[in-house]
Amino acid sequence: MIDKRVLTLHVPMFGMQDPSQTLLQIERYMAEGRLELSEVMSTQFCELMLSNKKRDPQQQIFLLKGLRLMCDVYLMRGKAEQSMKAIKRMHSERKALVKVLQKHAPDLLATMQPEHEDHLRTGRLYAAAGKTKAATKAFARCEKLSPGHLAAALAALECAPTKPHLERFFSAINAAGDVIQANGVFELQPHGSSAVALDRVLVMLAACQQTLPAHAGRCQEQQERLQQQQAAILAGEQAANARLQSALDSLQPKHDYYQYG
């Protein structure tokens, strides 16, 4: 552990030249599975940034990014219960950042990570910590900010398999459109939120046929519809990305203007 008293925002941290490089290094370690080191680095990074009480907008952005990484590492390491303070701090520092940007750099507000993603992160941590009520509340907040957020609807249903959550799941599936294949992976890609692997959706639909037997028929219908689309893509009968293909088709000229020459 590095004594934070010997570090300042202007001194290299963990061999890095600036906070942005430190954050990138933490992300690389997370991707490599070096989670213990990632936790140490993200914790010390956040402590260091918090020690500066007069943060400028860029430093506030770094802090919020560090808090998100710290929450993600806690989830990946099975330490969700220990993330409660980090979750609250993440939301409070986000509000602080919004105020700072509104005052000093309003043009940067549009570049912030969408608020609904922080509520999704919160819900996943609460769910992992066994706090079902808080988790479903966070997922609902995410869906309210981003209607049709399939990942949140799926997570809420995993957390609490109830009819209302199933209805929201159905709505999110329908809003996501056709199955697509991207980089060899089948998924549903909602507008305005992250894609969700088709396998996860199919597994949940199958599970709900057991946990919510009164709605087994509807679950099976959705499951079969999605599987048929997957099969059609594999057979070459459906575009791998129907939405993209439709957009490309709309760009094609509807007339051969040269015939009028």
N, C-alpha and C positions, 0 to 999 in steps of 0.2 A: 504494500500500500504506500502511496506517495503522500507525504504530509502536505496537505493543501496550503499550509502557511508559507511554503516556499514557492507556490505557484501564483501567478497572476495571469490576467487575460493577455498579457503581452509576452509571456514566457512560454516556450514550446511545452506542450503537455503530451506525455506518453510518446515523445519523439516527434510530435506533429508541430507544424509551424503556425497553425491557426485553428480556431474552433471548428471551422467547416471541415478541415482535414481530419480532425479528431472524430467528428460525427461519421464521416465516410469510413474511417477505420473501424469504428464500432459496428457499422452495418456490414462491413466485410467479415469481421469476426463472427457476427451472428449468422451470416450466410454459410460460413465454414463450420458452424456448429460449436464454436469456441464460446459457449454461453457464459461460463463462469467469469472469464476475462471480460466479456461484454458487459456483464452486470457490474463488475468492479469499475470499469471505465465509465459507464454511463452514470453510475452513482456519484463518482468523484467529479465527473464533468458537471453534473447538475448542482452539486454542492458548491463547486467553484463559481459557476455562473450566478447562483443565488447569493453568494457572498458579496457580489457587486450590487449595491443598492441603487446605483444610478445607471442602469442599463439603457443603452440607446436602442432604437428599433431593431437593428441587426442582431444585437446581443440578445434581445428578447426573443427573436426568431430562433436563434441557436438554442436558447434555454428550452423553449417549447418543443423543439425537435428532440432535444436530449431527454426530456420527460416522456415523450412518446416512446422513444427507444427503450427507456428504462421500464416502462409498463409492458412493452412487448417482450422484453427479456424475462420479466417476472412470469408472464404467462407461459413462455416457452420452457422455463425451468420449473414449472409447477409450484410457483410461489405466489399465486394470486392473492392469498390472504395477506401477504406482506405488501401488496401494492395499493392498499386502500388510501394511504396518505399521498402516494404518487398520483393516483387518479384525481383526487380532489385538487392537488396542486396543479395538475395539468389543466384542468378546467379553469381554475382561477387565473393562471398565467396566460391562458388563451384570451380571457376577458381583458386582462391587462394589456396584452398585445394589440387587441382591437382598438382599445382606447389610445394607445401610443400611435398606432398607424393612422387613426382618424385625425390625430392632431399634427403629426409630423410627416407622414408619408401615405396619404390616402390612396395613392395609385397602387400601393402594394397590397391593399385589402383583397383585391381579386386574385392575388397569387397564393393566398393562404389555403392550406388544406381544408376542404369542406368540413364544416362543423359536424355534420352527421357521421363522418368517419371516426371522430373522437368519441361519439356516443356509442358507436359500434364497438370500438376498442374497450370502452368502459363496460358495456354489457357482457362482453366475453370474459373479462376479468371477474366481474361479479358472479357470473355463472360458474366459472371455475372455482370460485371461493365458496360456492354453495349458497349464495345470496340470491335466490330465485326471484323474489319480488323486485329487488333493485335491478337485477339483470333485465327482466322483461320491461321494466320502466325505461331503461336505457335504450333497449331495442325499439320500443315504441316511439321514443323521442327521435331516434335515427330515422325511422320510417316516416314520421311526421315531417321532418326536415327534407327528406328525399323520398317522396311517394314511389312505391314500387321497388324499394330497396330489397332485392332478393336475398342478399346475404344476411340482412337483419331479420327478415321474415323467417328464414330457415333457422337461424340461431335461436330466435324466440320459440319456435316450435320444438326445437331440440330441448330447450330449457323447460318448457311447460307445454306438453301436447294437449291443447284444448281446442275446442271448435273455433273460437275467435282467431286464434293463432293460425289454425289451418286455413280459414277463409282468407286471411291476409297472405298466406303462403300461395294459395291458388291465384289470388289477384296479382301477386308479384310475378309468378310464373307466366301468366298470360300477358302481363305488361312487358315482359322481357322479349317476347317475340319468338321466332324460330330458333331451333338448335343451330349452333354454328360449330365449325371446326377451325381452331386457330392453333398453329404450331403443333398439329397432330393431336390436340386435346379437344374433346367435345365439351361445350359449355353453353350456358345461357348468358347473354350479355345485355343487361338492362341499360337504359339511357341514364347517364349521370351517376352511375355507381359501378363498383367493380364486378367483373364477371364471376360466375359461380360454376364450378365443374359440374357437368351433367350427372356424373356418377353420384355426387352428394345429393342432388335433387331426387334422383331415382331411389336411392337408399332411404331417404326420408319418406317418400311416397309409399314405399313398401312397408316401412315401419309403422306408418299411420294406419295402414290397413289392419294392424294388430292392436294398436293403442287406441284407435278411434274407429271401432268396427262399424258404427252407424254410418260412417262416411267412406267405407272401404270401396264402394263402387266408384265413387268420384275419383278417389285416389288411383284406382286401377285404370280408369279412363285416361287420366293425365299421364300416368306412367306409360301406357301403351302408345299414346299420341307422341310422346317425346322419343320413345324407342323407335317408332316408325320413321320419324324424321332422321334419327341417327342412321337407321338402315338405308334410307333414301340417299343420304350423303355418301355413305360407303359404296352404294351401287351406282353412284354418279347420276342419280335421278333428281337430286336437289343440290343447289349451289352450296358450297361449304360455308359461305357467309351470304345468306339471302339478302340481308340488309345492305351489305356493301355492293352486291351485284345489282340490286335495284337502283342504288345511287349511281353506279357506273352506267347502267342502261339509260338513266335519265339524262346523262350527258351526251348520249349519242344523238346526232342530228336526225330529225324526223323526216327530212326531205333531202334528196340529192340535188343541192343547189346548182351543181355543175350542168344538170340537164337543161337548165334554162339559159345556158350560155349560147 
